[in-house]
Amino acid sequence: MWFLAGAVTMAMYLVGPHAIMRNAYDTAQGLSLWFGSL
């Protein structure tokens, strides 16, 4: 169990906060576009 948590933490560290933030930004942009098209 601790190994899984460590693997997830390592993956997030390797990916980096900038990629996570960019992914969240893209998701928010897509949602705003979807709401605008309703």
C-alpha distance matrix in Angstrom:
0.0 3.8 5.3 5.3 6.6 8.7 10.0 11.0 12.6 14.3 15.6 17.0 18.6 20.1 21.4 22.9 23.9 27.2 25.8 23.8 26.9 29.1 27.0 27.2 30.9 31.6 30.0 32.1 35.1 34.7 34.4 37.5 39.3 38.4 39.6 42.7 43.5 43.5
3.8 0.0 3.8 5.4 5.1 6.1 8.5 9.9 10.5 12.1 14.1 15.4 16.2 18.1 19.8 20.9 22.0 25.5 24.5 22.6 25.7 28.1 26.5 26.7 30.3 31.2 29.9 31.9 34.9 34.8 34.7 37.6 39.6 38.9 40.1 43.1 44.2 44.3
5.3 3.8 0.0 3.8 5.4 5.0 6.1 8.6 9.8 10.3 12.1 14.2 15.0 16.1 18.1 19.7 21.4 24.6 23.3 21.9 25.2 27.2 25.6 26.3 29.8 30.5 29.5 31.8 34.5 34.3 34.5 37.5 39.2 38.6 40.2 43.0 43.9 44.3
5.3 5.4 3.8 0.0 3.8 5.4 5.0 6.2 8.6 9.8 10.5 12.4 14.1 15.2 16.4 18.2 19.7 22.7 21.1 19.4 22.8 24.7 22.7 23.4 27.0 27.4 26.2 28.6 31.4 30.9 31.1 34.2 35.8 35.1 36.6 39.6 40.3 40.7
6.6 5.1 5.4 3.8 0.0 3.8 5.4 5.2 6.2 8.5 9.9 10.7 12.2 14.2 15.4 16.5 17.4 20.8 19.7 17.6 20.7 23.1 21.4 21.6 25.2 26.2 24.9 27.0 29.9 29.9 29.8 32.7 34.7 34.1 35.4 38.3 39.4 39.7
8.7 6.1 5.0 5.4 3.8 0.0 3.8 5.5 5.1 6.0 8.5 9.9 10.3 12.1 14.1 15.1 16.7 20.0 19.2 17.8 20.9 23.2 21.9 22.6 25.9 26.9 26.2 28.4 31.0 31.2 31.6 34.3 36.1 35.9 37.3 40.0 41.2 41.8
10.0 8.5 6.1 5.0 5.4 3.8 0.0 3.8 5.4 5.0 6.1 8.6 9.7 10.4 12.1 14.0 16.1 18.9 17.5 16.4 19.9 21.6 20.1 21.3 24.6 25.1 24.6 27.1 29.5 29.4 30.0 32.9 34.4 34.2 35.9 38.5 39.4 40.2
11.0 9.9 8.6 6.2 5.2 5.5 3.8 0.0 3.8 5.4 5.1 6.2 8.5 9.9 10.5 12.1 13.5 16.5 14.9 13.3 16.8 18.6 17.0 17.8 21.3 21.9 21.1 23.5 26.0 26.0 26.5 29.3 30.9 30.7 32.3 34.9 35.9 36.6
12.6 10.5 9.8 8.6 6.2 5.1 5.4 3.8 0.0 3.8 5.5 5.2 6.1 8.6 9.9 10.5 11.7 15.1 14.4 12.9 15.9 18.3 17.3 17.9 21.1 22.3 21.9 23.8 26.4 26.9 27.4 29.9 31.7 31.9 33.2 35.7 37.1 37.9
14.3 12.1 10.3 9.8 8.5 6.0 5.0 5.4 3.8 0.0 3.8 5.5 5.0 6.1 8.5 9.7 12.1 15.0 14.2 13.7 16.9 18.7 18.0 19.3 22.2 23.1 23.2 25.4 27.6 28.1 29.0 31.5 33.0 33.4 35.0 37.3 38.5 39.6
15.6 14.1 12.1 10.5 9.9 8.5 6.1 5.1 5.5 3.8 0.0 3.8 5.4 5.1 6.0 8.4 10.9 13.3 11.6 11.3 14.8 16.1 15.0 16.8 19.7 20.1 20.2 22.7 24.7 24.9 26.1 28.7 30.0 30.2 32.2 34.3 35.4 36.6
17.0 15.4 14.2 12.4 10.7 9.9 8.6 6.2 5.2 5.5 3.8 0.0 3.8 5.5 5.1 6.0 7.5 10.4 9.3 8.3 11.6 13.4 12.7 13.9 16.8 17.8 17.9 20.0 22.2 22.8 23.7 26.1 27.7 28.2 29.8 31.9 33.2 34.5
18.6 16.2 15.0 14.1 12.2 10.3 9.7 8.5 6.1 5.0 5.4 3.8 0.0 3.8 5.5 5.1 7.5 10.4 10.3 10.2 12.9 14.8 15.0 16.2 18.6 20.0 20.6 22.4 24.4 25.4 26.5 28.6 30.2 31.0 32.6 34.5 36.0 37.4
20.1 18.1 16.1 15.2 14.2 12.1 10.4 9.9 8.6 6.1 5.1 5.5 3.8 0.0 3.8 5.4 9.0 10.7 9.9 10.9 13.9 14.9 14.9 17.0 19.2 19.9 20.9 23.1 24.6 25.4 27.0 29.1 30.3 31.2 33.1 34.8 36.1 37.7
21.4 19.8 18.1 16.4 15.4 14.1 12.1 10.5 9.9 8.5 6.0 5.1 5.5 3.8 0.0 3.8 7.0 8.1 6.4 7.6 10.7 11.3 11.2 13.6 15.6 16.1 17.2 19.6 20.9 21.7 23.4 25.5 26.5 27.5 29.5 31.1 32.3 34.0
22.9 20.9 19.7 18.2 16.5 15.1 14.0 12.1 10.5 9.7 8.4 6.0 5.1 5.4 3.8 0.0 3.8 5.5 5.7 6.8 8.9 10.3 11.2 12.9 14.6 15.9 17.2 18.9 20.4 21.8 23.3 24.9 26.3 27.6 29.3 30.8 32.4 34.1
23.9 22.0 21.4 19.7 17.4 16.7 16.1 13.5 11.7 12.1 10.9 7.5 7.5 9.0 7.0 3.8 0.0 3.8 5.5 5.1 6.0 8.5 9.8 10.5 12.1 14.1 15.3 16.4 18.1 19.9 21.0 22.4 24.2 25.6 26.8 28.3 30.3 31.9
27.2 25.5 24.6 22.7 20.8 20.0 18.9 16.5 15.1 15.0 13.3 10.4 10.4 10.7 8.1 5.5 3.8 0.0 3.8 5.5 5.1 6.0 8.5 9.8 10.3 12.1 14.1 15.2 16.2 18.2 19.8 20.9 22.3 24.1 25.6 26.6 28.5 30.5
25.8 24.5 23.3 21.1 19.7 19.2 17.5 14.9 14.4 14.2 11.6 9.3 10.3 9.9 6.4 5.7 5.5 3.8 0.0 3.8 5.4 5.0 6.1 8.6 9.7 10.4 12.2 14.1 15.1 16.4 18.3 19.9 20.9 22.4 24.3 25.5 27.0 29.0
23.8 22.6 21.9 19.4 17.6 17.8 16.4 13.3 12.9 13.7 11.3 8.3 10.2 10.9 7.6 6.8 5.1 5.5 3.8 0.0 3.8 5.5 5.1 6.2 8.6 9.9 10.6 12.3 14.2 15.4 16.6 18.4 20.0 21.1 22.6 24.3 25.9 27.5
26.9 25.7 25.2 22.8 20.7 20.9 19.9 16.8 15.9 16.9 14.8 11.6 12.9 13.9 10.7 8.9 6.0 5.1 5.4 3.8 0.0 3.8 5.4 5.1 6.1 8.6 9.8 10.5 12.2 14.2 15.3 16.4 18.3 19.8 21.0 22.3 24.4 26.1
29.1 28.1 27.2 24.7 23.1 23.2 21.6 18.6 18.3 18.7 16.1 13.4 14.8 14.9 11.3 10.3 8.5 6.0 5.0 5.5 3.8 0.0 3.8 5.4 4.9 6.1 8.6 9.8 10.3 12.2 14.1 15.2 16.4 18.2 19.9 20.8 22.6 24.7
27.0 26.5 25.6 22.7 21.4 21.9 20.1 17.0 17.3 18.0 15.0 12.7 15.0 14.9 11.2 11.2 9.8 8.5 6.1 5.1 5.4 3.8 0.0 3.8 5.4 5.1 6.2 8.7 9.8 10.6 12.3 14.3 15.4 16.5 18.4 19.9 21.2 23.0
27.2 26.7 26.3 23.4 21.6 22.6 21.3 17.8 17.9 19.3 16.8 13.9 16.2 17.0 13.6 12.9 10.5 9.8 8.6 6.2 5.1 5.4 3.8 0.0 3.8 5.5 5.1 6.2 8.6 9.9 10.5 12.3 14.2 15.2 16.5 18.3 20.1 21.5
30.9 30.3 29.8 27.0 25.2 25.9 24.6 21.3 21.1 22.2 19.7 16.8 18.6 19.2 15.6 14.6 12.1 10.3 9.7 8.6 6.1 4.9 5.4 3.8 0.0 3.8 5.4 5.1 6.1 8.6 9.9 10.6 12.3 14.1 15.3 16.4 18.5 20.3
31.6 31.2 30.5 27.4 26.2 26.9 25.1 21.9 22.3 23.1 20.1 17.8 20.0 19.9 16.1 15.9 14.1 12.1 10.4 9.9 8.6 6.1 5.1 5.5 3.8 0.0 3.8 5.5 5.0 6.1 8.6 9.9 10.5 12.2 14.2 15.2 16.6 18.8
30.0 29.9 29.5 26.2 24.9 26.2 24.6 21.1 21.9 23.2 20.2 17.9 20.6 20.9 17.2 17.2 15.3 14.1 12.2 10.6 9.8 8.6 6.2 5.1 5.4 3.8 0.0 3.8 5.4 5.1 6.2 8.7 9.9 10.5 12.3 14.1 15.4 16.9
32.1 31.9 31.8 28.6 27.0 28.4 27.1 23.5 23.8 25.4 22.7 20.0 22.4 23.1 19.6 18.9 16.4 15.2 14.1 12.3 10.5 9.8 8.7 6.2 5.1 5.5 3.8 0.0 3.8 5.4 5.1 6.2 8.6 9.8 10.5 12.2 14.3 15.7
35.1 34.9 34.5 31.4 29.9 31.0 29.5 26.0 26.4 27.6 24.7 22.2 24.4 24.6 20.9 20.4 18.1 16.2 15.1 14.2 12.2 10.3 9.8 8.6 6.1 5.0 5.4 3.8 0.0 3.8 5.4 5.2 6.2 8.6 9.9 10.5 12.5 14.7
34.7 34.8 34.3 30.9 29.9 31.2 29.4 26.0 26.9 28.1 24.9 22.8 25.4 25.4 21.7 21.8 19.9 18.2 16.4 15.4 14.2 12.2 10.6 9.9 8.6 6.1 5.1 5.4 3.8 0.0 3.8 5.5 5.1 6.1 8.6 9.8 10.7 12.7
34.4 34.7 34.5 31.1 29.8 31.6 30.0 26.5 27.4 29.0 26.1 23.7 26.5 27.0 23.4 23.3 21.0 19.8 18.3 16.6 15.3 14.1 12.3 10.5 9.9 8.6 6.2 5.1 5.4 3.8 0.0 3.8 5.4 5.0 6.1 8.5 9.9 10.9
37.5 37.6 37.5 34.2 32.7 34.3 32.9 29.3 29.9 31.5 28.7 26.1 28.6 29.1 25.5 24.9 22.4 20.9 19.9 18.4 16.4 15.2 14.3 12.3 10.6 9.9 8.7 6.2 5.2 5.5 3.8 0.0 3.8 5.4 5.1 6.0 8.7 10.2
39.3 39.6 39.2 35.8 34.7 36.1 34.4 30.9 31.7 33.0 30.0 27.7 30.2 30.3 26.5 26.3 24.2 22.3 20.9 20.0 18.3 16.4 15.4 14.2 12.3 10.5 9.9 8.6 6.2 5.1 5.4 3.8 0.0 3.8 5.5 5.0 6.3 9.0
38.4 38.9 38.6 35.1 34.1 35.9 34.2 30.7 31.9 33.4 30.2 28.2 31.0 31.2 27.5 27.6 25.6 24.1 22.4 21.1 19.8 18.2 16.5 15.2 14.1 12.2 10.5 9.8 8.6 6.1 5.0 5.4 3.8 0.0 3.8 5.4 5.2 6.7
39.6 40.1 40.2 36.6 35.4 37.3 35.9 32.3 33.2 35.0 32.2 29.8 32.6 33.1 29.5 29.3 26.8 25.6 24.3 22.6 21.0 19.9 18.4 16.5 15.3 14.2 12.3 10.5 9.9 8.6 6.1 5.1 5.5 3.8 0.0 3.8 5.4 5.4
42.7 43.1 43.0 39.6 38.3 40.0 38.5 34.9 35.7 37.3 34.3 31.9 34.5 34.8 31.1 30.8 28.3 26.6 25.5 24.3 22.3 20.8 19.9 18.3 16.4 15.2 14.1 12.2 10.5 9.8 8.5 6.0 5.0 5.4 3.8 0.0 3.8 5.6
43.5 44.2 43.9 40.3 39.4 41.2 39.4 35.9 37.1 38.5 35.4 33.2 36.0 36.1 32.3 32.4 30.3 28.5 27.0 25.9 24.4 22.6 21.2 20.1 18.5 16.6 15.4 14.3 12.5 10.7 9.9 8.7 6.3 5.2 5.4 3.8 0.0 3.8
43.5 44.3 44.3 40.7 39.7 41.8 40.2 36.6 37.9 39.6 36.6 34.5 37.4 37.7 34.0 34.1 31.9 30.5 29.0 27.5 26.1 24.7 23.0 21.5 20.3 18.8 16.9 15.7 14.7 12.7 10.9 10.2 9.0 6.7 5.4 5.6 3.8 0.0
